[in-house]
Amino acid sequence: MTATGAAVAASTGLTDEERLLQETVRDFATRELAPGAGERDEAERFERPLFERMAQLGFTAAPFPEEAGGAGFSYRAWTLVMEEVAYADMAMAITLSVHILSQYPVFACGTEEQRRRWLGPMLTGEALGAFGLTEPHAGSDASAIRTRALRIGVAGSPQAYRVTGSKIWISNAPDAERYLVFATVDPDAGSAGITAFLVEKGMPGFRLGRKERKMGIKACPAAELIFEAMEVPAENRLGAEGEGYRIALSALGEGRISIAAACTGLAQAALDAAARHLTERRAFGGPLSEQQGLRFMLAEMAQKVAAARALTRAAAEAKDRGEPIGEAASLAKWTASDAAMSVTTDAVQLFGGSGYSRELPVERMMRDAKGAQIYEGTNQIHRLIVAEQVLKRAAEAR
Ligand SMILES: Cc1cc2nc3c(=O)[nH]c(=O)nc-3n(C[C@H](O)[C@H](O)[C@H](O)COP(=O)(O)OP(=O)(O)OC[C@H]3O[C@@H](n4cnc5c(N)ncnc54)[C@H](O)[C@@H]3O)c2cc1C
């Protein structure tokens, strides 16, 4: 992308360093991600060498502190990376986002030994990560998961856990080497029994199940995880027993800002494509861009992209300041994914018949947008999170 109006909008208010980062990512994404994105989607193929290129550029370690082996980016800078990657290829952005999501909890609550052993190959991109929470009977209500972790060995100090159950819809699963998996040590305890485990590809009793047949982000494959009395050593338990629910929710806070940034990039790509098309396509004696009704549509699309970006950056800045991010992350993710859905749908409309064709990228963008209203908390769940905070403040003010 050259210095279009869109690029200017995306770089408004950035520091020189952030602008340089944005240009570097944009250059990479334009040259290396965008050209094959349509073909990878058609083939439903994750291309590992492209992920490795992102690792070489430091993206797989980006939002983690330098003293812990990360690249030390601010979270605001991380949203710039996500936005540019998604502008070119939403599926690759989600692969990267989930990879980062699966590392966060190990940074936040892993032991020194776990961080060294587990994160080293993930930061360098040698190992790909996945985040295994959802089950056939538990999605929005994650506290209802049934995957069971039975203690083996001495009571109070188990040597290992025997994990039995399954997960569905796990992004990156077919290609990953490392999985952060949530299971319950006490099915009657609800969220208080949920515990996090570090699971590696090849552990006896662990196999992949059915690959999900998805509508969009097809180049970010997802699959079922099946655990048949999988033995997980106690040193692979992350945090204490019963801390898993809190660990999952806290990682999802960061993940949601990252998804919001990806949705902003996706929506911007659809807006830019539509604007170019309206300028080039002629009908009724002039370019379509002269039709006021279509200009109104374009303006409303731009409004949604700007709102998505503003809320995403506000949430990232709150994280950088060390403030609680729950509500801000929900507002950003919900707004940005709705913006992506609406803007990509309008882009298809503005392209007319060609927008409905798989020959052009806007139909892929529209399919890619839909999932973001569902994963990392459906947008209904985000309304509940926001409403809870609003009511809490109202009660405190009384
Ligand atoms: C593309 C994609 C990738 C995914 N990747 C992962 C992954 O990597 N790891 C992982 O663990 N999971 C993943 N998921 C699963 C995803 O997190 C769940 O699909 C999501 O949390 C919703 O759960 P569910 O599908 O069980 O729907 P349900 O929870 O059954 O919800 C069905 C509908 O009811 C609504 N609803 C539910 N409860 C309420 C309520 N209390 N109030 C109002 N409305 C409500 C929901 O918003 C939704 O519209 C992925 C899903 C998709 C589509």
The ligand as an SDF file (V2000), in Angstrom:
LIG
                    3D

 53 58  0  0  0  0  0  0  0  0999 V2000
  -13.0700  -19.3250   13.7120 C   0  0  0  0  0  0  0  0  0  0  0  0
  -13.1070  -19.7210   15.1470 C   0  0  0  0  0  0  0  0  0  0  0  0
  -11.9100  -19.9240   15.8210 C   0  0  0  0  0  0  0  0  0  0  0  0
  -11.9290  -20.3280   17.1700 C   0  0  0  0  0  0  0  0  0  0  0  0
  -10.7390  -20.5460   17.8070 N   0  0  0  0  0  0  0  0  0  0  0  0
  -10.7480  -20.9930   19.0990 C   0  0  0  0  0  0  0  0  0  0  0  0
   -9.5270  -21.2980   19.7790 C   0  0  0  0  0  0  0  0  0  0  0  0
   -8.4270  -21.1360   19.2270 O   0  0  0  0  0  0  0  0  0  0  0  0
   -9.5960  -21.7810   21.0340 N   0  0  0  0  0  0  0  0  0  0  0  0
  -10.7740  -21.9670   21.6840 C   0  0  0  0  0  0  0  0  0  0  0  0
  -10.7650  -22.4010   22.8430 O   0  0  0  0  0  0  0  0  0  0  0  0
  -11.9600  -21.6780   21.0600 N   0  0  0  0  0  0  0  0  0  0  0  0
  -11.9780  -21.2060   19.7960 C   0  0  0  0  0  0  0  0  0  0  0  0
  -13.1590  -20.9260   19.1570 N   0  0  0  0  0  0  0  0  0  0  0  0
  -14.4110  -21.1730   19.8420 C   0  0  0  0  0  0  0  0  0  0  0  0
  -15.1060  -19.8980   20.2800 C   0  0  0  0  0  0  0  0  0  0  0  0
  -14.3940  -19.3020   21.3390 O   0  0  0  0  0  0  0  0  0  0  0  0
  -16.5540  -20.2380   20.6600 C   0  0  0  0  0  0  0  0  0  0  0  0
  -17.2170  -20.6290   19.4610 O   0  0  0  0  0  0  0  0  0  0  0  0
  -17.2770  -19.0530   21.2940 C   0  0  0  0  0  0  0  0  0  0  0  0
  -16.7700  -18.7960   22.5790 O   0  0  0  0  0  0  0  0  0  0  0  0
  -18.7990  -19.2830   21.3970 C   0  0  0  0  0  0  0  0  0  0  0  0
  -19.0700  -20.5090   21.9950 O   0  0  0  0  0  0  0  0  0  0  0  0
  -20.0950  -21.5360   21.2980 P   0  0  0  0  0  0  0  0  0  0  0  0
  -19.6710  -21.7370   19.9040 O   0  0  0  0  0  0  0  0  0  0  0  0
  -20.1780  -22.7250   22.1750 O   0  0  0  0  0  0  0  0  0  0  0  0
  -21.4710  -20.7740   21.2780 O   0  0  0  0  0  0  0  0  0  0  0  0
  -22.5240  -20.6840   22.5020 P   0  0  0  0  0  0  0  0  0  0  0  0
  -21.8060  -20.3260   23.7430 O   0  0  0  0  0  0  0  0  0  0  0  0
  -23.3550  -21.9000   22.4930 O   0  0  0  0  0  0  0  0  0  0  0  0
  -23.4020  -19.4510   22.0360 O   0  0  0  0  0  0  0  0  0  0  0  0
  -24.4200  -19.5420   21.0320 C   0  0  0  0  0  0  0  0  0  0  0  0
  -25.0550  -18.1640   20.8840 C   0  0  0  0  0  0  0  0  0  0  0  0
  -25.6840  -17.7580   22.1380 O   0  0  0  0  0  0  0  0  0  0  0  0
  -25.1440  -16.5280   22.5660 C   0  0  0  0  0  0  0  0  0  0  0  0
  -25.0360  -16.5590   24.0320 N   0  0  0  0  0  0  0  0  0  0  0  0
  -24.4770  -17.5210   24.8170 C   0  0  0  0  0  0  0  0  0  0  0  0
  -24.5900  -17.2000   26.1110 N   0  0  0  0  0  0  0  0  0  0  0  0
  -25.2160  -15.9990   26.1540 C   0  0  0  0  0  0  0  0  0  0  0  0
  -25.6310  -15.1320   27.2180 C   0  0  0  0  0  0  0  0  0  0  0  0
  -25.3870  -15.4230   28.4960 N   0  0  0  0  0  0  0  0  0  0  0  0
  -26.2780  -13.9850   26.8940 N   0  0  0  0  0  0  0  0  0  0  0  0
  -26.5010  -13.6480   25.6110 C   0  0  0  0  0  0  0  0  0  0  0  0
  -26.1340  -14.4240   24.5610 N   0  0  0  0  0  0  0  0  0  0  0  0
  -25.4910  -15.5840   24.8330 C   0  0  0  0  0  0  0  0  0  0  0  0
  -23.7590  -16.4240   21.9140 C   0  0  0  0  0  0  0  0  0  0  0  0
  -23.3510  -15.0730   21.8090 O   0  0  0  0  0  0  0  0  0  0  0  0
  -24.0340  -17.0720   20.5700 C   0  0  0  0  0  0  0  0  0  0  0  0
  -24.6240  -16.1170   19.7230 O   0  0  0  0  0  0  0  0  0  0  0  0
  -13.1610  -20.5100   17.8230 C   0  0  0  0  0  0  0  0  0  0  0  0
  -14.3660  -20.2910   17.1400 C   0  0  0  0  0  0  0  0  0  0  0  0
  -14.3470  -19.9060   15.8110 C   0  0  0  0  0  0  0  0  0  0  0  0
  -15.6390  -19.6880   15.0870 C   0  0  0  0  0  0  0  0  0  0  0  0
  1  2  1  0
  2  3  1  0
  2 52  2  0
  3  4  2  0
  4  5  1  0
  4 50  1  0
  5  6  2  0
  6  7  1  0
  6 13  1  0
  7  8  2  0
  7  9  1  0
  9 10  1  0
 10 11  2  0
 10 12  1  0
 12 13  2  0
 13 14  1  0
 14 15  1  0
 14 50  1  0
 15 16  1  0
 16 17  1  0
 16 18  1  0
 18 19  1  0
 18 20  1  0
 20 21  1  0
 20 22  1  0
 22 23  1  0
 23 24  1  0
 24 25  2  0
 24 26  1  0
 24 27  1  0
 27 28  1  0
 28 29  2  0
 28 30  1  0
 28 31  1  0
 31 32  1  0
 32 33  1  0
 33 34  1  0
 33 48  1  0
 34 35  1  0
 35 36  1  0
 35 46  1  0
 36 37  1  0
 36 45  1  0
 37 38  2  0
 38 39  1  0
 39 40  1  0
 39 45  2  0
 40 41  1  0
 40 42  2  0
 42 43  1  0
 43 44  2  0
 44 45  1  0
 46 47  1  0
 46 48  1  0
 48 49  1  0
 50 51  2  0
 51 52  1  0
 52 53  1  0
M  END
$$$$
